[in-house]
Amino acid sequence: MRYDSHKAGNSNLLKDYRQAASGEDCQAICQQEVGCACFTHRISTGHCWLMTACETPDADERYISGPVACRSEERRVGKECRS
């Protein structure tokens, strides 16, 4: 899944990406940045986009995206939060 900041409902926190080795690393960076609510990580390049809003997803196997943290009733299963 990908959150494209050019689509309504998706908004970048920063003007540029951070570098991350994995979706999990990108999520950890998001957790350390004030105002980060969600992230989108491009697997092939390591680009980690920190975002304040992620409301309009696109199916895209090249990306891993998710919330700043799994909710308490969810648990991490592979690369996703699941109930």
C-alpha positions in Angstrom: 0.0 0.0 0.0 1.1 3.5 -0.8 0.0 7.0 0.4 0.7 9.5 -2.3 1.0 13.0 -0.9 -0.5 14.4 -4.1 -3.8 12.8 -3.4 -6.4 14.4 -1.1 -6.3 13.2 2.4 -2.6 12.4 2.4 0.0 14.9 3.7 3.7 14.8 4.2 5.2 15.9 7.5 8.5 16.9 6.0 9.5 18.2 2.5 11.9 15.3 1.9 12.2 11.6 2.7 14.4 9.9 5.3 16.4 6.8 4.5 15.3 3.5 6.1 16.3 -0.1 5.5 12.8 -1.5 5.9 9.2 -0.6 6.6 9.7 -1.4 10.3 12.7 1.0 10.4 10.6 3.7 8.7 7.8 3.1 11.3 10.4 3.5 14.1 11.6 6.8 12.5 8.0 8.0 12.4 7.6 7.1 16.1 10.5 9.4 16.9 9.2 12.4 14.9 6.7 14.8 16.6 3.6 15.1 14.4 4.1 11.8 12.4 0.9 9.9 12.2 1.8 7.4 9.4 4.5 6.5 6.9 5.1 5.2 3.4 8.3 3.3 2.6 9.5 2.5 -0.9 11.2 -0.8 -0.6 13.6 -0.6 -3.6 15.1 2.9 -2.7 14.7 3.0 1.1 12.8 6.3 0.9 10.8 6.8 4.0 8.1 9.4 3.8 6.8 10.6 7.2 3.2 11.8 7.0 0.6 13.7 9.1 -2.4 12.2 7.3 -2.9 8.9 5.4 -6.5 8.6 4.2 -6.3 7.7 0.5 -4.3 4.5 -0.1 -3.2 3.0 -3.4 -2.5 -0.7 -3.8 1.2 -0.8 -4.7 3.5 -3.7 -3.9 6.6 -1.5 -4.1 5.6 0.2 -0.8 5.0 -0.6 2.8 2.9 1.8 4.7 1.1 2.0 8.0 0.3 4.0 11.2 2.9 5.4 13.6 2.1 2.3 15.8 -0.3 -0.6 15.8 -3.3 0.1 18.1 -3.3 -1.8 21.4 -5.9 -4.3 20.1 -3.7 -5.1 17.0 -0.5 -7.0 16.7 2.2 -6.9 14.1 1.9 -9.8 11.6 4.7 -9.7 9.1 4.6 -6.2 7.7 1.0 -5.3 8.8 -1.0 -4.4 11.9 -3.8 -6.9 12.3 -6.6 -7.5 14.8 
